[in-house]
């Protein structure tokens, strides 16, 4: 049974970023009457999970099925975890607030090893036992997929089944089994038997590891091959759920291809996503334009492991850049190899200031780079930096990896320092931002058996680099200790499941966030459960039994061949077709956009913000408005300069957790818009927004800065608090405001212009701006509450301006 939304609202009212936990986003799919209900989880915080393209694709694929609902759930921050536990409320899905234990299936995307304890958090908060052996027919099926499942051994105890490979076709097949379960009354054993016949699915009950002490001696498991989809583009989500709060990747992300032609020996994604498959240029272009129209995003990212190897990249850009630039939409190519050929592409599509370019060098040592099959020469990089300097680029980002195989034969710190000194000598004004990460060997790669170097080696290399590079170089490094834990589980065995549980119970969760990761917890948990855990980091023997080989990729022969080869320094990737960029069309589109710089009219929008929308902050609301304006194709005027943005003016910011019946936004236009466009605009908002009116300014329209007072209705859930607050009002109790400089006494009559007391509510008329006080702060002070919004409902009902000393309602 779904949890009552008012209960949810009360629970989230006093936690950080409450909008993470209430749903209601644009393009979210709600099917309250579905016969089969599936939960889909990216086990990290909402703003990370909502940026995962895989989750969006699977969500779209399942919701396309009749009678089936796919709903989302994410890991939660510690404050909300505490609230859920103390209130006895189970974790729920965002679409219908259904407790997880009532679902038919929960699917997890284990994208990396440091997400594993978050899976346990979601299970525990959802009232689902950790271990598959403890879950009977009444519990949902637990399926874990994602890139980290290339070694499923540490996770098998928790999953009824794991899935390896491309999931868009397989998840439909899995859900069809759940439909059959409902219609035919299948048992869990019968369901698992059917799932085992789906390519890519490995049922945990079918796997048996035999260990002698800490040594893996035998594996009994069926032969399971990684699933490969050749029609993956057909499942692209053109109406993805648009996060209502800022996420890690607020943009349209479209796949150009899967797999990679470069095959750097350290790259797990490059081998795991084989074979290389590309999407036809027309299909990519149509999907981009369609998705932009249905999301309102202002940025498009072309997703690929190596964009420069997509042979039709120039033709694609010639097709999509002009219409996107005309709309003010930018394009990014995040994995484009920077060289003298691609630099022309980067500069042609960039309408921003030349601020930063990124190079993944991996190693400053020729020997290590060649051994890793990283096809890049130092002199090539220096030539590019010289050209960048001449063209006015100001910042360059560089990525290095330390601890690559063979590093004991070189001085990595000295090589990186020498590289940076040479780069800085080209132009001392360029700022370099360098990120250093420890190498982590991954399964199903040519480096899968190599040693991972410990913190002693890595930290010494990093310290030496930091104290030796020129001052124009800023060094950052990935957490060395987090990399150790990642490495343990990347090549770990089934014994590690006990370590996961122990670490979780001792507080390990959200380990990808530096403020949450605690190496001591992991060290203690591993020592207690598996003893000398550093053995997982040691070099492996080729003939040694490895737990990840229960998953077959069909590329073992290629991987073994690559183990014994190095780059010859001569052969390079073929790259893209040598087609001319249509720079004239790009420039014409940019000139067409310039008409948006001149505002000729202003549209005033009055709207209400209630329900789920009350948990959205002011900046997030502005972004929601911008996306709706783009989708409705309202002719919005833009500012000029490098950071172009829509010209919007808002009324006084509404505090988080308040509802309102009278919010205002002025939208400057480069031409007047029709009533039809305005009506369409009002239909393009997430839950909780209502457009009350919209009209063009006239000569008598007052500016939003005229607003001087706000009226609030405050409803108390506790009669005792109502009476206490009402008494304070009647007595005109002194008001104390907390400021940056300390406490400040404010005269009652200056802060509360007017008040009315009702049976269970109070109305306040309060000035706007300097010298005012928020109603919830007043309630907190007078009633001694830490979290007043958990026990009161505050609604802004009207706003006023002064006309000849008289208050007049603002419209």
Buried (B, 14 or more C-beta within 10 A) or exposed (E): EBBEBEEBBBBBBBBEBBBBBBBBBBBBBBBEEBBBBBBBBBBBBBBBBBBBBBBBBBBBBBBEBEEBBBBBBBBBBBEBBEBBEEEEBBBBBBBBBBBBBBBBBBBBBBBBBBBBBBBBBBBBBBBBBBBBEEBEEEBBBBBBBBBBBBBBBBBBBBBBBBBBBBBBBBBBBBBBBBBBBEEEEBEBEBBBBBBBEBBBBBBBBBBEBEEEEEEBEEBEBEEBEBBBBEEBBEBBBBBBBBBBBEBEBBBBBBBBBBBBBBBBBBBBBBBBBBEBBBBEBEEBBBBBBBBBBBBBBBBBBBBBBBBBBBBBBBBBBBBBBBBBBBBBBBBBBEBBBBBEEBBBBBBBBBBEEBEEBBBBBBBBBBBBBBBBBBBBBBEBBBBBBEEBBEEEBBBBBBBBBBBBBBBEEBEBBBBBBBBBEBBBEBBEEBBBBBBBBBBBBBBBBBBBBBBBBBBEBBBEBBEBBBEBBEEBBBBEBBBBBBBBBBBBBBBBBBBBBBBBBBBBEBEBBBBBEEEBBBBEBBBBBBEBBBEEBEEBBEEBEEEEBBBBBBBEBEBEEBBEEBBEEBBEEEEBBEBBEEEEBBEEBBEBBBEEBEEBBEBEBBBBBBBBBBBBBBBBBEEBBBBBBBBBBBBBEBBBBBEEEEEBEBBBBBBBEBBBBBBBBBBBBBBBBBEEBEEEBBEBBBEBBBBBBBBBEBBBBEEEBBEBEBBBBBBBBBEBEEEEBBEBBBEBBEEEBEBBBEEEEEEEEBEBEEBBBEBEBEEEBBBBBBBBEEEBBBBBBBBBBBBEBEEBBBBBBBBBEBBBBEEEEEBEEBB
